[in-house]
Amino acid sequence: MEAISEKVFLKLEMPNGRDRKGDRDRIFDALKDKYKNVDIPYKITKELYPKCREANFEITITLVKRDYDWVVTRVEKGDTTDRNYGLCVDLGSTTVIMRLVDLNTGEIIAEEGSFNKQIAFGEDILNRIFYTRNSKEKLHEVHKATVDTFIELINKISEKSKIKGEDISIMTVAGNTTMTHFLLDIDPWTIFQMPYTPVFNHPGFIDCDEIGIPINGYMYCFPSVANYLGGDIVSGVLFTGMHKQQGISAFIDIGTNGELVMGNEDFLVAVAGAAGPALEGGISKFGMRAKSGAIDTIKIENNEIKYTTIENSKPLGICGSGIVDLLSEMFLNGWVDFSGQLKEGVSKNIIKVDSQLAVEYASKEESENHESLIFTQSDINQFLKTKSAAHTMVSFLLEEVGLTLEELDKFYVAGAFGVHLDIESAVTIGMYPDLPREKFNCPGNASLKGSYKLLMDRNLLSEIDDIAHRIDYIGLEDAKDFIEKMRAASFLPHTNIDSYPSVKKKLMKREVVL
């Protein structure tokens, strides 16, 4: 194990009349054989006196490995090498997840999550970008909201673990391109404006003091590839190791935005685009994120809806995995047709609300708020846009690189959504391709796991740069027939039913007319 931050205990010779070397130079000499290039910043130099002399020059040095050198982040009296900690972070536009890690052992000591306080400036990232346009003050507001989210999580972790920020020397952060700009108080407007290039791709290492994060060290932000392909995806690719495998893999992360990377040890190619808020329940009046009271699974048995909720609470609404199940089950049971249109009269659950059809998946007697929980035809139409975006990115990229589905060895479905989503349901509605199920791999929060992986292995710094440089990003604005492909994929599961043989088999078994 070669963590990105190390502590070393030094017993140095006391200064004397024959040895007039300065304290800083004395430390350099002790470190140079093992660490070669070492930087001791000015603020650390200022602390050396009287600290070194008070400790009789028996001191512990904390170092962080940067791209081309080691930087000293702390000097302590005595031997404190048993206390060395780091944080890894998944900086999402909706949720921020943070882990505290013992860098001596790799143990995850604590983990906390929180909604990103940026949400106060808009649920959608574009709203936040427009809010900050041409205003340094508003930009700083959003930046401060991001930092405040980090501080809140650090405080929660510190309270739980009794480990203070001063004992944390490094933080690795994986976020999309816009989130990283906001974190660093840099205007992201260029991401949205032609030619859609960010201010930076490789932010590298930043002293946490400079942006007000209360840890005693540095923050490393994963590099982005393009405006809509950020460090969170680079971190996810790092975690899967697909960039070193012989077989060809696809890595997809569908949230408000959708990102797809495809390739192996020889090539990496990617696309990204807007997917909408559907998978977080944001398209429906009763849509919600995956929390207590959210309906997360649905089955239709004997023409009756059966569901489960998170924490077995009374239903408040429905989250993304529940929506996918609902649409899949309605399709297989003939409640909707191939175009996703609800069929009036086939079930008592299909009702009319404000002159449009809707499915009632929980009655007012069942729900926590004593409201009828419904999913309308408009909601279905909106969701079909998200599912067709996911499908089309895969088919478009396969076509671009001259591959077929059969040539894919692995299909990684990243994010918490991927873990909870029923693969059969996703294939049934055409969100994911009809691959052999053993090819699907759901790594969970790959962004956070890649960030953790870097904490524990400093040698990955060059590998991360290599991944970012190797990914050939294709802007969908250059895809001439993308809209036509989207339309074809907006049917259940697709206009070409033969591309979904397992779904066709299910429909034939149920005697659905094809």
C-alpha positions as CSV (number, residue, x, y, z in Angstrom):
1,M,0.0,0.0,0.0
2,E,1.4,3.4,-1.1
3,A,-1.0,6.0,0.1
4,I,-1.1,9.4,-1.5
5,S,-0.1,10.9,1.9
6,E,2.6,9.6,4.3
7,K,3.9,10.4,7.7
8,V,7.5,9.9,8.7
9,F,9.1,10.2,12.1
10,L,12.5,11.9,12.2
11,K,15.2,12.0,14.9
12,L,17.4,14.8,13.7
13,E,20.8,16.0,15.0
14,M,20.5,19.0,17.2
15,P,22.1,22.2,15.9
16,N,25.6,22.8,17.3
17,G,28.7,24.9,16.7
18,R,30.0,22.5,14.2
19,D,26.7,22.0,12.3
20,R,25.1,25.4,11.4
21,K,22.5,24.0,9.0
22,G,19.1,25.6,9.2
23,D,16.1,23.6,10.6
24,R,14.4,23.5,7.1
25,D,17.5,22.3,5.4
26,R,18.0,19.7,8.1
27,I,14.6,18.3,7.3
28,F,15.3,18.4,3.5
29,D,18.5,16.3,4.0
30,A,16.6,13.7,6.1
31,L,13.9,13.3,3.5
32,K,15.8,13.5,0.2
33,D,17.0,9.9,-0.1
34,K,13.5,8.5,0.0
35,Y,11.3,11.3,-1.3
36,K,13.7,13.0,-3.7
37,N,11.8,16.3,-4.6
38,V,10.3,17.8,-1.5
39,D,8.6,21.2,-1.1
40,I,8.3,22.8,2.3
41,P,5.8,25.8,1.9
42,Y,6.4,29.1,3.5
43,K,3.6,28.6,6.0
44,I,5.2,25.4,7.3
45,T,8.6,27.1,7.4
46,K,7.2,29.7,9.8
47,E,6.2,27.0,12.3
48,L,9.6,25.3,12.5
49,Y,10.8,27.6,15.3
50,P,10.3,27.0,18.1
51,K,8.5,23.7,17.3
52,C,11.6,21.7,16.3
53,R,13.7,22.8,19.3
54,E,10.9,22.2,21.7
55,A,10.7,18.6,20.4
56,N,14.5,18.2,20.5
57,F,14.2,17.7,16.8
58,E,12.2,14.5,17.2
59,I,9.4,15.4,14.8
60,T,6.8,13.8,12.5
61,I,6.5,15.1,9.0
62,T,3.3,14.7,7.0
63,L,3.8,14.7,3.2
64,V,1.4,14.6,0.2
65,K,2.5,13.1,-3.1
66,R,1.8,15.5,-6.0
67,D,2.4,14.9,-9.7
68,Y,6.2,15.7,-9.6
69,D,7.1,16.2,-5.9
70,W,6.1,15.7,-2.3
71,V,4.8,18.7,-0.3
72,V,5.0,18.9,3.5
73,T,1.6,19.7,5.0
74,R,2.4,19.5,8.7
75,V,5.2,19.2,11.3
76,E,4.4,17.8,14.7
77,K,6.3,17.2,17.9
78,G,7.1,13.5,18.6
79,D,5.9,10.4,16.8
80,T,2.4,10.7,15.5
81,T,2.8,8.3,12.5
82,D,-0.1,6.2,13.8
83,R,-2.6,9.0,13.0
84,N,-2.8,9.7,9.3
85,Y,-6.1,10.3,7.6
86,G,-7.6,11.3,4.2
87,L,-11.0,12.1,2.8
88,C,-12.4,10.9,-0.5
89,V,-15.4,12.7,-2.0
90,D,-18.0,12.2,-4.7
91,L,-19.1,15.8,-5.5
92,G,-22.5,15.4,-7.2
93,S,-24.8,18.2,-8.3
94,T,-27.5,16.8,-6.1
95,T,-25.7,14.8,-3.4
96,V,-22.2,15.0,-1.9
97,I,-20.8,11.8,-0.3
98,M,-17.6,11.9,1.8
99,R,-15.5,9.1,3.4
100,L,-12.9,9.3,6.1
101,V,-10.1,6.8,5.6
102,D,-7.2,5.6,7.7
103,L,-4.2,6.0,5.3
104,N,-2.1,3.5,7.3
105,T,-4.6,0.6,7.0
106,G,-7.1,1.6,4.3
107,E,-10.0,1.3,6.7
108,I,-13.1,3.4,6.0
109,I,-13.7,5.0,9.4
110,A,-16.8,7.0,8.6
111,E,-19.0,8.0,5.7
112,E,-21.6,10.8,5.4
113,G,-23.8,12.2,2.7
114,S,-25.7,15.4,2.3
115,F,-27.6,17.3,-0.4
116,N,-25.4,19.8,-2.2
117,K,-26.3,23.2,-0.9
118,Q,-26.0,24.6,-4.4
119,I,-29.5,23.3,-4.9
120,A,-30.7,26.6,-3.4
121,F,-29.6,28.2,-6.6
122,G,-31.4,25.8,-8.9
123,E,-32.2,22.1,-9.1
124,D,-30.7,22.1,-12.6
125,I,-27.0,22.8,-13.2
126,L,-27.8,25.2,-16.1
127,N,-29.9,27.3,-13.7
128,R,-26.9,27.6,-11.4
129,I,-24.7,28.6,-14.3
130,F,-27.1,31.2,-15.4
131,Y,-27.5,32.5,-11.9
132,T,-23.7,33.2,-11.6
133,R,-23.3,34.7,-15.1
134,N,-21.4,38.0,-15.1
135,S,-21.4,38.2,-11.3
136,K,-18.4,37.4,-9.2
137,E,-20.6,37.9,-6.1
138,K,-23.2,35.3,-7.2
139,L,-20.4,33.0,-8.3
140,H,-18.9,33.2,-4.8
141,E,-22.3,32.5,-3.3
142,V,-22.5,29.2,-5.2
143,H,-18.9,28.4,-4.4
144,K,-19.5,29.1,-0.7
145,A,-22.6,26.8,-0.8
146,T,-20.3,24.0,-2.1
147,V,-17.6,24.6,0.6
148,D,-20.3,24.8,3.3
149,T,-21.5,21.4,2.2
150,F,-18.0,20.0,2.6
151,I,-17.6,21.7,6.0
152,E,-20.9,20.2,7.2
153,L,-19.8,16.7,6.2
154,I,-16.4,17.2,7.7
155,N,-18.0,18.3,11.0
156,K,-20.4,15.3,11.0
157,I,-17.5,12.9,10.3
158,S,-15.4,14.5,13.0
159,E,-18.2,14.3,15.5
160,K,-18.7,10.6,14.7
161,S,-15.0,9.6,14.6
162,K,-13.4,12.1,17.0
163,I,-10.8,12.8,14.3
164,K,-10.2,16.5,13.7
165,G,-9.6,18.2,10.4
166,E,-6.0,19.0,11.5
167,D,-5.2,15.3,11.3
168,I,-6.4,15.0,7.7
169,S,-3.8,15.7,5.1
170,I,-5.4,15.0,1.8
171,M,-8.8,15.0,0.1
172,T,-9.5,13.5,-3.3
173,V,-12.6,14.9,-5.1
174,A,-14.4,13.5,-8.1
175,G,-17.1,15.7,-9.6
176,N,-18.4,16.8,-13.0
177,T,-16.8,19.7,-14.8
178,T,-19.2,22.3,-13.6
179,M,-19.2,21.2,-10.0
180,T,-15.4,21.4,-9.9
181,H,-15.5,24.9,-11.3
182,F,-17.9,26.0,-8.6
183,L,-15.9,24.3,-5.9
184,L,-12.8,26.3,-7.0
185,D,-14.8,29.6,-7.4
186,I,-14.1,29.7,-11.1
187,D,-16.9,30.8,-13.5
188,P,-18.3,27.8,-15.5
189,W,-20.0,29.9,-18.1
190,T,-17.6,28.8,-20.9
191,I,-18.9,25.2,-20.4
192,F,-22.3,26.4,-21.7
193,Q,-21.1,28.8,-24.3
194,M,-19.7,28.0,-27.7
195,P,-17.3,26.2,-28.2
196,Y,-18.2,24.6,-24.9
197,T,-14.7,24.4,-23.4
198,P,-14.1,24.6,-19.6
199,V,-11.6,27.1,-18.0
200,F,-9.5,24.1,-17.0
201,N,-9.4,20.3,-17.3
202,H,-6.6,19.5,-14.9
203,P,-7.0,21.5,-11.6
204,G,-4.5,19.3,-9.8
205,F,-3.6,20.0,-6.2
206,I,-5.0,22.9,-4.2
207,D,-4.1,24.0,-0.7
208,C,-7.4,23.6,1.2
209,D,-6.6,26.9,3.1
210,E,-7.1,28.7,-0.2
211,I,-10.7,27.8,-0.5
212,G,-11.7,27.6,3.1
213,I,-11.9,23.8,3.7
214,P,-10.8,23.1,7.3
215,I,-8.3,20.3,6.8
216,N,-4.6,20.5,7.3
217,G,-3.5,19.6,3.7
218,Y,-4.3,19.5,0.0
219,M,-7.2,18.7,-2.2
220,Y,-6.8,16.8,-5.5
221,C,-9.6,17.2,-8.0
222,F,-9.9,14.5,-10.7
223,P,-9.4,16.0,-14.3
224,S,-12.3,16.4,-16.7
225,V,-12.2,15.4,-20.4
226,A,-14.8,17.9,-21.7
227,N,-17.6,20.2,-20.7
228,Y,-20.0,17.3,-20.0
229,L,-17.5,14.6,-19.2
230,G,-16.0,15.3,-15.8
231,G,-13.7,13.9,-13.1
232,D,-16.5,11.7,-11.7
233,I,-16.5,9.7,-14.9
234,V,-12.7,9.5,-15.0
235,S,-12.7,8.3,-11.4
236,G,-15.3,5.7,-12.3
237,V,-13.3,4.4,-15.2
238,L,-10.2,4.2,-12.9
239,F,-12.2,2.1,-10.4
240,T,-13.5,-0.4,-13.0
241,G,-10.1,-0.8,-14.6
242,M,-11.8,-1.1,-18.0
243,H,-8.9,1.0,-19.5
244,K,-6.5,-1.9,-18.8
245,Q,-8.7,-4.8,-19.9
246,Q,-8.4,-6.7,-23.2
247,G,-12.2,-7.1,-23.5
248,I,-14.3,-4.1,-24.6
249,S,-16.5,-2.6,-21.9
250,A,-19.2,0.1,-21.7
251,F,-19.4,2.3,-18.6
252,I,-22.7,4.3,-18.3
253,D,-23.8,6.7,-15.6
254,I,-27.3,8.0,-16.1
255,G,-28.6,10.8,-13.8
256,T,-29.6,14.4,-14.7
257,N,-26.9,14.0,-17.3
258,G,-25.9,10.8,-19.0
259,E,-22.3,9.8,-19.7
260,L,-21.0,6.8,-21.5
261,V,-17.4,5.6,-22.0
262,M,-16.6,2.6,-24.2
263,G,-13.3,0.9,-24.8
264,N,-10.4,-1.2,-23.5
265,E,-6.6,-1.1,-23.2
266,D,-6.4,0.1,-26.8
267,F,-9.0,2.9,-27.0
268,L,-11.5,4.9,-25.0
269,V,-14.3,6.9,-26.6
270,A,-17.1,8.8,-24.9
271,V,-20.3,10.8,-25.3
272,A,-22.4,12.7,-22.8
273,G,-25.7,14.5,-22.9
274,A,-28.7,15.7,-20.9
275,A,-30.9,12.9,-19.6
276,G,-33.3,14.9,-17.5
277,P,-34.4,14.5,-13.9
278,A,-36.5,11.3,-14.5
279,L,-34.3,8.9,-12.6
280,E,-34.5,11.0,-9.5
281,G,-38.3,11.1,-9.8
282,G,-38.2,14.7,-11.0
283,I,-40.7,14.4,-13.9
284,S,-43.7,13.5,-11.8
285,K,-45.7,15.4,-9.2
286,F,-45.1,12.4,-6.8
287,G,-41.6,11.6,-8.0
288,M,-38.9,11.7,-5.4
289,R,-35.4,10.7,-4.6
290,A,-34.6,7.3,-3.1
291,K,-35.4,8.0,0.5
292,S,-37.8,6.8,3.2
293,G,-41.3,6.4,1.8
294,A,-40.2,6.1,-1.9
295,I,-41.7,3.2,-3.8
296,D,-38.6,1.5,-5.1
297,T,-40.0,-1.8,-6.6
298,I,-43.3,-2.7,-8.4
299,K,-44.8,-5.9,-9.7
300,I,-48.2,-6.5,-11.2
301,E,-49.7,-9.8,-10.2
302,N,-53.2,-10.8,-11.2
303,N,-53.7,-7.3,-12.6
304,E,-53.0,-5.9,-9.1
305,I,-50.0,-3.5,-8.3
306,K,-47.7,-4.8,-5.5
307,Y,-44.9,-2.5,-4.3
308,T,-42.2,-2.0,-1.7
309,T,-41.0,1.2,-0.2
310,I,-37.6,2.3,1.2
311,E,-37.5,1.6,5.0
312,N,-41.0,-0.1,4.6
313,S,-42.6,3.3,5.2
314,K,-46.0,4.3,4.0
315,P,-45.6,5.5,0.4
316,L,-44.9,9.2,-0.3
317,G,-44.1,8.9,-4.0
318,I,-42.0,7.0,-6.4
319,C,-38.2,7.0,-7.2
320,G,-36.4,6.1,-10.4
321,S,-36.1,2.3,-9.9
322,G,-39.8,2.2,-9.1
323,I,-40.7,4.1,-12.2
324,V,-38.6,1.7,-14.4
325,D,-40.4,-1.3,-12.7
326,L,-43.8,0.4,-13.2
327,L,-43.3,1.0,-16.9
328,S,-41.9,-2.5,-17.4
329,E,-44.7,-4.2,-15.6
330,M,-47.4,-2.2,-17.3
331,F,-45.9,-3.0,-20.7
332,L,-45.7,-6.7,-20.0
333,N,-49.2,-6.8,-18.7
334,G,-50.7,-4.9,-21.5
335,W,-51.5,-1.7,-19.6
336,V,-49.5,0.4,-22.1
337,D,-48.8,-0.2,-25.8
338,F,-45.5,-0.2,-27.6
339,S,-45.6,3.6,-27.8
340,G,-46.1,3.8,-24.0
341,Q,-49.7,5.0,-24.3
342,L,-51.9,3.9,-21.4
343,K,-54.9,1.7,-22.3
344,E,-58.2,2.9,-20.9
345,G,-60.3,0.2,-19.3
346,V,-57.7,-2.6,-18.9
347,S,-57.3,-2.0,-15.2
348,K,-59.1,-0.2,-12.4
349,N,-55.8,1.5,-11.7
350,I,-55.9,3.4,-15.0
351,I,-57.9,6.5,-14.3
352,K,-58.5,10.0,-15.8
353,V,-57.0,13.0,-14.1
354,D,-57.5,16.5,-15.6
355,S,-58.6,15.0,-18.9
356,Q,-55.5,12.7,-19.3
357,L,-55.0,9.1,-18.4
358,A,-52.9,8.2,-15.4
359,V,-52.0,5.1,-13.5
360,E,-52.7,5.1,-9.7
361,Y,-50.0,3.0,-8.1
362,A,-51.0,3.7,-4.5
363,S,-54.4,4.8,-3.3
364,K,-55.1,7.7,-1.0
365,E,-55.9,5.2,1.8
366,E,-52.4,3.6,1.4
367,S,-50.3,6.8,1.0
368,E,-48.7,8.7,3.9
369,N,-50.2,12.0,2.8
370,H,-53.7,10.5,2.0
371,E,-53.3,11.5,-1.6
372,S,-53.8,9.2,-4.6
373,L,-50.3,8.6,-6.0
374,I,-50.4,8.7,-9.8
375,F,-48.1,8.6,-12.8
376,T,-49.6,10.4,-15.8
377,Q,-49.4,9.9,-19.5
378,S,-47.3,13.1,-19.6
379,D,-44.9,11.6,-17.0
380,I,-44.6,8.4,-19.1
381,N,-43.8,10.5,-22.2
382,Q,-41.1,12.4,-20.3
383,F,-39.6,9.2,-18.9
384,L,-39.4,7.7,-22.4
385,K,-37.1,10.6,-23.4
386,T,-34.7,9.7,-20.7
387,K,-34.7,6.0,-21.4
388,S,-34.3,6.6,-25.2
389,A,-31.3,8.9,-24.4
390,A,-29.6,6.0,-22.5
391,H,-30.3,3.6,-25.3
392,T,-29.2,5.9,-28.1
393,M,-25.9,6.8,-26.5
394,V,-25.0,3.1,-26.5
395,S,-26.2,2.4,-30.1
396,F,-24.6,5.7,-31.4
397,L,-21.2,5.0,-29.8
398,L,-21.2,1.4,-31.0
399,E,-21.8,2.6,-34.5
400,E,-19.2,5.3,-34.3
401,V,-16.4,2.8,-33.4
402,G,-17.7,0.0,-35.6
403,L,-18.7,-2.5,-32.9
404,T,-21.7,-4.7,-32.3
405,L,-23.4,-5.4,-29.0
406,E,-22.1,-8.9,-29.1
407,E,-18.5,-7.6,-28.9
408,L,-19.1,-5.9,-25.5
409,D,-17.7,-8.0,-22.7
410,K,-18.9,-5.9,-19.8
411,F,-21.6,-3.3,-19.3
412,Y,-21.0,-1.2,-16.2
413,V,-24.0,0.6,-14.8
414,A,-22.7,3.2,-12.3
415,G,-24.3,5.1,-9.5
416,A,-26.7,4.3,-6.7
417,F,-29.4,4.0,-9.3
418,G,-27.6,1.2,-11.0
419,V,-27.4,-0.8,-7.8
420,H,-31.1,-0.5,-7.0
421,L,-32.4,-0.7,-10.6
422,D,-33.8,-4.1,-11.7
423,I,-31.8,-5.0,-14.8
424,E,-34.7,-7.1,-16.2
425,S,-37.0,-4.1,-16.0
426,A,-34.4,-1.7,-17.6
427,V,-33.9,-4.2,-20.5
428,T,-37.7,-4.7,-20.9
429,I,-38.3,-1.0,-21.5
430,G,-35.2,-0.6,-23.7
431,M,-33.2,1.5,-21.3
432,Y,-30.3,-1.0,-21.4
433,P,-29.3,-3.3,-24.3
434,D,-30.5,-6.9,-24.3
435,L,-27.2,-8.4,-23.3
436,P,-26.5,-11.7,-21.5
437,R,-27.2,-10.7,-17.9
438,E,-23.8,-11.9,-16.7
439,K,-22.3,-9.0,-18.7
440,F,-23.9,-6.4,-16.5
441,N,-21.9,-5.1,-13.6
442,C,-23.3,-2.6,-11.1
443,P,-20.3,-1.1,-9.1
444,G,-22.4,1.4,-7.1
445,N,-20.8,4.8,-6.6
446,A,-17.8,4.2,-8.9
447,S,-16.9,7.9,-8.6
448,L,-16.4,7.7,-4.9
449,K,-14.7,4.3,-5.1
450,G,-12.2,5.6,-7.7
451,S,-11.5,8.6,-5.4
452,Y,-10.9,6.1,-2.5
453,K,-8.6,4.0,-4.8
454,L,-6.4,7.0,-5.4
455,L,-6.1,7.8,-1.7
456,M,-4.6,4.4,-1.2
457,D,-2.3,4.3,-4.2
458,R,-0.4,7.4,-5.2
459,N,1.0,5.7,-8.3
460,L,-2.4,6.1,-9.9
461,L,-1.9,9.8,-10.4
462,S,-0.2,9.2,-13.8
463,E,-2.8,6.6,-14.7
464,I,-5.6,9.1,-14.1
465,D,-3.9,11.6,-16.4
466,D,-3.5,8.9,-19.0
467,I,-7.2,8.0,-18.8
468,A,-8.2,11.6,-19.2
469,H,-5.9,12.1,-22.2
470,R,-6.9,8.8,-23.9
471,I,-10.6,9.4,-23.9
472,D,-11.8,10.5,-27.3
473,Y,-14.9,12.7,-26.6
474,I,-17.5,13.0,-29.3
475,G,-19.9,15.9,-28.9
476,L,-23.5,14.9,-29.7
477,E,-23.9,18.2,-31.5
478,D,-21.9,16.5,-34.3
479,A,-24.2,13.5,-34.4
480,K,-26.4,14.0,-37.5
481,D,-28.9,11.2,-37.0
482,F,-29.0,11.3,-33.2
483,I,-32.5,12.7,-33.0
484,E,-33.8,10.0,-35.4
485,K,-32.2,7.3,-33.3
486,M,-33.8,8.9,-30.2
487,R,-37.3,8.7,-31.8
488,A,-36.7,5.0,-32.7
489,A,-35.7,4.3,-29.1
490,S,-38.7,6.1,-27.6
491,F,-40.8,3.0,-28.1
492,L,-41.0,0.0,-25.8
493,P,-38.5,-1.5,-25.9
494,H,-37.6,-0.2,-29.4
495,T,-39.1,0.1,-32.9
496,N,-36.9,-2.9,-33.8
497,I,-38.3,-5.6,-31.4
498,D,-35.8,-8.1,-32.8
499,S,-33.0,-6.2,-31.1
500,Y,-34.6,-7.3,-27.8
501,P,-35.0,-11.0,-28.1
502,S,-35.5,-11.7,-24.4
503,V,-38.3,-9.1,-24.3
504,K,-39.9,-10.5,-27.5
505,K,-39.9,-13.9,-25.9
506,K,-41.7,-12.6,-22.8
507,L,-44.3,-10.9,-24.9
508,M,-44.9,-14.0,-27.0
509,K,-45.3,-16.1,-23.9
510,R,-47.9,-13.6,-22.7
511,E,-49.6,-13.8,-26.1
512,V,-49.1,-10.1,-26.8
513,V,-49.6,-9.3,-30.5
514,L,-46.3,-8.1,-32.0
